[in-house]
């Protein structure tokens, strides 16, 4: 396809997936991304994104998006994807999964997933260079080679497909090009921080360019395993090696191939958590004689006597091949093929004491393959993107009865699932006038899951197979006023296939309840026939949204969004310590999320810039059997403010300083809000700062940084099992240090 088209045609023909993301950046633009068409009269750079799989200026995209420049993530205090959740309205990212330090559980507008087992699917999808990541544990993306991170809020079912009913997070890495550059960065700080990475990009020939990134990251712990003197790591300690290689071969101006491979390898101590016993005097722990005094006095220490639950590990690797081909001047195509594998070890000792009562060492693995074929182009004033998608994942989780125990006796969990997803999609845009643009899209998805579970040997393995299918669609319009302000209105739907329960220990109770069987095969068949492993139905969402965005003056840009999203057949996870085991079942609800989101960038002076974000949300959940559930891990209010100031010294050196303040309101750790508010998580405010010194004409800079400088200690999750309250703390804590960067 001809790459010298006019800006209008170029906008339509560039690859569509990136376009939707650009939009989000426009409002937030906490760290602006360079625009291809900068307004010379403006003090704020416009941003180009591709979240809608077509390249657009962020102000023109009819969805709510936030974006972060990869080069400035460190100065904002963002060291991993969890930190991104501090600065986007109505986004909260926690780490929970089996006490692992590498997991990320994003919740957008009240939609997310607390769990990680293979039979569960997230409500917020994560993509890396167009490749969907089916699992989050074991895929801890280090943010050292990132071009941009984009957060799309609201259902993205048409272009991003399944598991995007809350939104999508896109991580875009730096692509190989002709620029010869090498960057080195390192950090040394408190809490045992040692971090170093090198990135290089080189043109090998006129047709071949490569880049690679290698790094190491270590952070010390927050507490000790007081009853395990031989523990390899402290509580919350972690270390990771990572690498990524990418090569781009340009055959000619119409055809190119990009091959990318990556890996990471991490180990550490279980994240900090504690167990509350006295609060539930009728619970099993209290009745057995345990008290809060038996748990570690400092909740960042751990009193377990089980060495297997003191250490976590994760490994992941994968590759992708992307082919871009301009078929004609009006039609382009793109093929993305990827294979990925991940595995982890983790686990919690739920009683939190030296007593061998409830401890669950766990391991899991997953392999996925995906293929996406896109066609995009234009006919007159109409542009389009269409394609086919195929995804397959196989994975398992294991808790070995020889290591795991429940109520002092052996327990087991064997989960396996194979998922196959196929989809076809089409999105069309039409420039009705120079000011008015309308778009529409549709996607058809078929999902098939084959699952099995064994939680009780007398019952044996219970199997189930289910199919789901759904049409997702969207309609949108945006209008640009003479002053540059852009109005948009969107109706969009999302879809997620049904899910099997994560820890189906109810199967044991069902087995004993049925009774009267001649053999175990009959019992297992009856269990399966009566509850079909209890797979839920399709989860569907419809979002009504309108908003304004744009650059109102040369010094001020903003975006504001108003939304109302309705969800049907949404599964909430309910965790209960039953007589049979630690059961996790699905509570099916209908939920309505409504709210407002605001983001702005204000260039107060040539030297002083202020970035802000604010989100308010009201979530209403229909009653279930007279009980009013709540959306878990969803604060009503989210906000951030980030002032930055730069000035030049007499010797020409540049000083750049910034502060980033984040607020997350109180929330509940699980769907139930009991009268005593035992699952309530308190609000928190964290503050980061960064002061950078860059000598005039030098190729290096040095920064003094502080993260969570007031040492705000906060909780990530709370679960009331009926026997005890499990409290998972954040692995965040104050850190101060120096960062050195050089470019050559």
N, C-alpha and C positions, 0 to 999 in steps of 0.2 A: 504494500500500500504506500502511496506517495506520502512522504513525511514532510513535505513542504506546503501542505494545505494551509488555508487561512486559519486564524485562531479559532473561529467558530467550528470549522470542520475538524480541525485538529482535536478540539475538545470532544467531539463526538466519537472520533475514531480511536482514541487512546483506550488502553485496556480498561474495561468497566469495573473490575473489582475494586480498584483503588478509589474510584470516585466517591463512593459513599462515605469513605473515611475522611476525606478532605473536609467535607462539610462540618464534621464535628469540630475540627480544629478552629474553624472561624470564630465560634463564640469563645472558646476557652483560650486558645492560642497562648497558653502560659509560656511556652517557648516557641515563638513563631517559626514556621517552616518557610523557607524561601519560596516565593512565588515565581512562576515563569513570566508573569506580566505584572511587575510591581508598579504601583502608582507613585510617580515621582513627587507628587504633592502631598503624599501621606507619610506620617511618621510611623505607621504600622504596616507591616508587610502583609499583603494578601496571601492566602494559603490555597494550594491546589490539592484536592484529594481525589480518591478513586473508590470510595465506599460503594457507590452504585455501579461499579464495574465500568464506569466511563469517567474520564477525567473532567472535573468541574472545579471552578472556584468555590471555596467552602460556603460562601454566602448563598450559592445557588442550589445547594443540595437540600431536598425537602425532608430531612430527618435531623434529629439532634445528635451531634457528634462532638467529642473532645479529642484533642490530639496533643502529643508531646514529641518534641524533637529529641532524637537519640543523643545528640552531642551535648545536650544540656540536662540530661536526666540526673547526672551526679550532682550538679550544682543545686538541683531542687531537692536533693535528699532522697532520690528514688534509686534504691539499690536492687530491687527486684519488683516483680509484677504486683506483689501485695501492696507496695507503697503507692502504686498508681491509684489505688482505691481511696487514698486520702484527699485527692484533689479533683475528683469528678463528681458533679452533683448527682445525688441519688444512686451512687455506687458505693458498695462496701465489699471489700475483699478480705477474707479471713483465711487462716490456715488451721485445719482441724484434723484431717484424715489420719486416724490411728496414731496420733501424736507425731506425725511426720513433719519435718521442717521444710520439705520441698513442695508441699501441696499448696494450691491456691484455689479458694472457693469464692468466686465472684457472685455477688447479688446485685442486680440492676432493677430498680423500680419494684422491689419486693419479690423478685424471681431469682432463684439460684438453687444450689444443692449443697447440703451439709456433708454428704457422704462421698465415697470414692469407689465403692465396690463395683464389680463388673456389671452387675444387673441394674445399676443406676446410670442415668444420663444427666449431664448438667443442663440447666436452663439458659446458661450464657455460654456461647461457643467461643473458642479461642482458635484463631488462625495464625499461622506463620507463613508468610509469603504465599498466601492462597491455599495452604494445606491445613485442613481441619485436624485438631488434636483431640482424639477421642478420650484420652485419659490425662489427668493433671498430675497425679502423684508419679514421681519419677521423671518428670519433664520440666525441671526447674530452669526456666530460660534465664540465663544470665544476660544482663542488658548492656553488654559492652560493644556489640557490633550492630546496634540498632539504628536504623534510619529514622523510624517514626513509629509511635504506638498510637493507635486510634481506637476510641471507644464509641460504639454505636449503641444508642439507647432506644429501647422499644423493640417489638417483634421484627425480625428480619427474615421472615420465612420465604420470601420470593427469591431473593438473590443468594441468601446464605443457608436456607434450608432448615433441616431438622435441628432441634436443640438450640435454637436462637430465639426462643419465645420471650426472653428477657432482654436480649441484646447480643452484641458480638464485640469481641476484642481482637483487633488485628495488629500483629507485630510484623513490621516490615524491616527486613535486614538490608544492610548496604550491599548493593549489587556491583559486580565487577564493571569497570569502565576503563577509559584510556588514561585516567589521571594516575601519576606515579606518586604515591604517598604512603608513609609509614607513621603510625601513631603508637606511642607507648604511654601507659598510664599506670600509676601505682598509688596505693593508699596504705598508710600506717596509722593506727589509732588505738584508742582505749578499747576495752573488752577484747583484747587480743586480735584486733583487726589487722590482717595482712592480705593485701590484694594487689595483683599485678596482671596486666594484659597487654598484648601487642596485636596490632592490626596492620596489615599491609595490603595495598592494592597496586597491581602492576599490569602494564600491557606487555605481554610476551611477544606478540606480533601485531600486525595491523588488524588481524582478525580475532586474536585470542587475548582475553584479559582474565586475570584471576585475583581473588583476594582470600585471605584467611585470617582467622582470629584465634589466638590461644590465650588461656588465662587460668589463674588460680585464685581462689577466694577462701579465706578462713576467718571465722569469728568465734570468739570464746563463748563459754556458757554463762548462765545466770545463777546456777545452783549446783549442788552436789547430790550424788546418790549416796545418802548417808549410811546405808546398810550394805553397800556394794563397793568395798575398797578397791576391787580389781576392775571396776568399770572403766572402759577404754576412753569414754568421753564424759564431760560434765553435762548437766541438764541444759539443753538448748544450744550446745556447741555444734558447729558444723564446719565442714571443709569440702571444697568442690574443685575438680579439674574440668575444664570444658574446652571445646574447640569446634571450629566451623570452617569449612573450605568451600569455595564457590568458583566455578570457571564458566565463562561465557564465550562461546564461539559464534562469531557473526559470519555466516556464509556469504551473504550479500545484504543490500539494504532492505530486502524483504524477508529474510529468513535468519533466525538466530536460535541457538540452543544454550540453556543454562543448566549446569549440573551442580548440585549442592549436596554436601554431606556434613553431618554434625554429630557430636557426642557429648555426653556429660557423665561424670562419675562422682557421686557424693556420699559422704558418711557423716555421722554425728550422733549426738545424744538426743533422746526423746525430748520433744518440746515441753515446757513447763506446764504442769496441771496439778490439781489437787482434788480431794474428795471430801465433801461435807456429809457428816454422818448424824451428828446430834440434831440437825434440823428435821430429820424424819425418824422420830422415836419408835414408830411402828414398822420401820423398815428392817430388812433382814440383817443388815450390818449392825444396827443398834441392838437388835434382839439377840444377836450372837455375842454381844459383849464389847464390840468395837466402839471407840469414841473418836471424836475429832483429835483428841490428844495423842492417838496412835498414828495419826498422819504427821508428816514432817511439819514442824512448827513454822518454818519459813516456807511459804507455798511455792517458792522457786527451788527449794530442795525437793528430793523425792525419797520416800522411805521404803520403796519396793525392795523385796528380797529376790526378785526374779531377774536374773542377768539378761534374759532374752528380751525383756521389755525396756532395757536401758539404752539400746542402740538402734539407729535407723540407717538405712542405706538406699540409694537409688542409682539406677543406670538407665540411660536412654541413648539410642542412636537411630539414625535414619538418613535417607537420601531422597532427593526429588529431582526430576528432570522436567524442565519447562521448555517448550518449543513455541516460538512466536513466528507466525507466517502471514505476511500481507498477500492475500490471494489476488486481489485487484486493488485499484485505487479506492474502491468503495467497500471492500470487504476484507476484514482481518480475522485471524483465528489464533487460538492459544490452546495448548495442551499441557496439563499439569499431571504428572504421574509421580506418586510418592509411596514409599514403604517406611514404616517406623516400628520400633520395638521399645518397650520399656518394662522395667521390673523394679520392685521395691521390697524392703523388709521393714517392718515397724511393729507397733503393738502397744497396748496400754495395760497396766496393772490397775484395774478399776478401783480396788479397795484402797490403793495408795498406801499400804502398810506392808510390814515384813511378813504378815500372815499370808499363806498361800491359799487365798480364797477365790478371787476372780482375776485371772490374768490371761491375756489373749495375744500372744505372739502371732504375727500374721505376715504372710508374704503374698505377693500378687505379680502378675505379668499380663501384658497385652501386646498383640501384634496387629497392625492395621495396614491396609492397602487402599489407596484412593486414586481415582482417575477423574479428571474434569476436562471436558472439551468445550471450548467457547467459540462462538462466532459473533463478531460485532461489526457494525457498519452503518451506513446511512443511505437513504433514498430521498433526495430533496431536503425537505425540512424535517423528515422523520429519521430518527436514529434508533438502533436496536441493539440488544445483546441477547443471545440465546445460547443454550448449551445442554449438555448431558452430563450427569454426575453418577459415579458409582463408588461405594464405600463398603469395605468389609473389615470387620474387627473380630478377633478371637482372643479371649482372655479368661483368667481364672484367679480365684482367691482361695487361700488355704489357711486354716487354723488347725494345726495337728493336735489330735487328742493326747499325744504323748507329751506335749508341751503346754497346751492351753488347759485352763481349768475354770469351772463355774461352780460356785458354792462348794469348793474344795474337791470336786470330782472332775474327771476328764470331760472335755467337751470338744466338739469338732465343728468345722464349717468348711464345706467343699462347694464352691460355686464355680460354674462354668457357663459361658455364654458366647454364642456366635451371632453376630449382627450383620445383616446385609441390607444396604440401603441403595435405592436407585431413584433417580429424579431426572426430570426434564423441565427446563424453565425458559421463559421469554419475558423480556422487558422492553417496552417501546416508549420513546419520547418524541414529543412533537412541539416545535416552536410555533405556537399559535400566532403570536405577534412577537415583535422585538422585546416586549416586556413580559409576556405570559408564556409559560411553558407548562405542558401537561405530560404526565407519564403514567403508565400502567403496566402491570406485570402479573404473571401467573406461573405457578410451579405445581407440578404433580409429583408426589413422592410415594414410593412403596417401601415399606420396611418389613423385614422378617427377622425374628429372634428365635433361636433355639437355646433353651436354658435348662440347666439341671442343678439340683441342690441335694446335698446329703448332710443332714445335721443330727442324724440318729441312726446308727447302724441297723437296728431291728426293722426300721422302715426301709432303709436303703436309699438309693438315689431316685429322686422324683424328677421326671422329665416333663418338659412342656415346649410347645412350639406355637407361636402366634404370628399373624400377619396384620399389618395396619396400612392404611393408605389415606391420603388427604390431598385436597387442592388448597394451596395458599395463593393469595392474591393481594394486590395493592393498587390504589389510585392516589395520585398526588398532583398538586399544582403549585407553582410558585410564580409570584409577580414581583417585578423589580420597579420600584418607584423612581421618579426623576432624581431624588436625593440619594439614590443608591441603596435605600432600605429595601430588603427583600422579605415579602410575606410568603409563607407556605402553609398548605393544608394537606394532610395525609390521612388516609385510611389504609391500614396495613394489617395483615393477619400473620399468625405464626402457628407452627405445628411441632409437636413432639410425639413420638410413638409412645405407646403404653410401656410400663415398666414392671418388672418383677420385684418382689420385696428383697431387701438386702440381706436380712438375717431371719429366715423363715422358721424360727423355732416353734411357731404355732403348729407346724406339721406334726410335732411330737404329741401335742395335746389332741390334735385331730385323730391321730392313730389310736390313742387310748380311748377317746370318746366313741369311736365307731365300734370297736370290739366285735366279737362273734365271727372272726375270720378263721378259715381253715389253715391258712398259711400267710406268710409275710408278703408274698406277691399280691394276694388279694387285698391285704391291708394297704399296701402302697398304691395299688390301682384305685382303691376307694378314696384315698386321700387326694390323689391327683384328680379324680373325676369330680370330686365335690368342690375343690377350689382352684383347679387348673393352675396351681402354683400362684394363684391370685394375681395374675397380670392385670394391670389397669387398662382402661380404654385410652383412645386418642386424647391428647391434651391439646386444646386449641385456644388461641388468643386472637382478639381483635382490638386494634388500637386506633383511637381517634385523636389526632394531634394537629395543633396549629401553632404557629410561632412567627417571630420576626427576627431577622438577623441582618447584619451589615455594618458598614463603616459610616457612622452618622456624621462624623467630622474627620479631618485629617489626623486627629489625636485620639479618637474614641471609636472602638468597635464593640459590638455586643451581640448576644443572641438570647432570646427568651422563648421557651416552649411551654405550652399548656397541653396536658395529655389526659386521656381517660382510657384505661385498658381493662378489658374484661376477659377473664380466664375461666374455662370450663374443664372439669375432670382433672384438676391440678392435684398431684399427689404431694401431701406433706408427710415427711417421715416422723413417725412416732416411735421412740425407743422406750422399751419397758423390760425390766428384769423380771421375767416370769419364772414359774417353777421349772420350766423346760430349758431356759437359757436366756441370753441377752437378745431379745426379739426386736427387730426393726420392721415395722409394717407401714403400709401406705394409708393415710387418711385422705380420702378424695374430697376436694372442696371446690367451691366456686368463689373466685376472688375478683374484686374490682380495685384497681390501683389508679389513683388520680392525683395530679399534682402540677407543680411548676418548677422550671429549671432556668437559671439565669447565669450567664458567663459574660465577662467583659475584660477588655484591655484598654487602659487609659494612659496615654503618654502625657503625664502631667507637665513635664519639661523635657528638654532634649536629653537630660540625664536621668530623670526619675520616671519609672513606669510602674503601674499598679495593675495587677491581675486579680480578679475575684471570681468566685463561683458560689452559687447558692441553690439548694434544692429543698423543696418541701413536698411531702407526699402523705396522702391519707389512704390507707389500705383497709378495705372492708371485706370480711370473709363471712360467708353464710354460716349460720349456726349448724352444728352437728350434734344431734341427740341432746339438744338443750344447752350445749356448750359452745361458746363463741371462740373459735381459734384465732390466732394472730399470725401474721406473716413473720417467720423467723428471720433473725439477723437483718432486720430492715429498720433503720432509724427514720423517724419522721423528718428530722432536719439534718442536712449536711451543708457544710460551708467551708470555704477556704479564702485566704487573702494572701497575696504574694507581692510585696513591694520590692523593687530592685532599683539600685542607684549605682551609677558609674561616673568616674571623674578621672582626669588625667593629671599626673604629677608634673612638676617642672621638668623632670628629666625625660618626659614623654611616656613613662610607664602608665598603664591603664589599671585602675582599681575597679573591680566590679563586685558589688555586694548585693545580696538578696536574703530575704527571710520568707519562709513558707509556713503559714499557720493553718492547721486543719482541725475541723470540728466534726465530730460524729455524735449525734444525739443518742439517748438511751434507747435500748431495743430489747427484744426477748431472744433468748438462745434457742428456743424451740417453739412449736405451734401453740402451746398451751400457756395461758397467762393466769396462773392460780392466784387466789386472793392474797397470799403471802408474798407474791412477786419473787419467788425463789429462783426463777429462771431469768429475771431481769438483769441486763448488762448495763452498767452505768455509762453515762456519756464520757467522752474524752476529748482532750485538746492536745495536739502535738505541735511542736515548733522545731523547725530546722533553720539553719543559717549557713551561708557560704560566702567567704570573702576571698576573691581571686586577685592575684598580682601577676600582671603580664608585662615584662619589660618591653620598651619600644624596640621594634625591629627584631625581637627575639623569636625563636621557634619553640619556646617553652613557657609554661606558667605554673604557678604553685598556689594552692588554695588551703585556707584554714576552714574546716567544716565542723558542723555540729548537727547531729540528728537526734530528735526527741530530747532536746537539750535540758528540759525540766524533768526528765526521767519519769514521764507519765506511764505508769504501769496499768494495763487494762486487760480485760478479758476478751477472748475471741468467741467463746461459746459456753453455754450452760445446758446441761441435760438433767432433767428430773426423771429418774428411772422408777420411782416408787420406793426403792430401797436406799438410795443415796442420790446426791446431787454431784454430778461430774462437772468440774470447772476447768476449762481449757484456757490458759493464759496466752497472751501474745508473746512472741519471742522478741518483741521490740523493747529497746531500752536505750538510755542515753549513750551517745558515742561521740567522741571528739577526736579529731586527727588532722593529718596533712595529706593532701592529694597532689601529686606531681604529674604533669602531662607534657609531652613533647611531640612535635611533628617534624618529620624530616623526609 
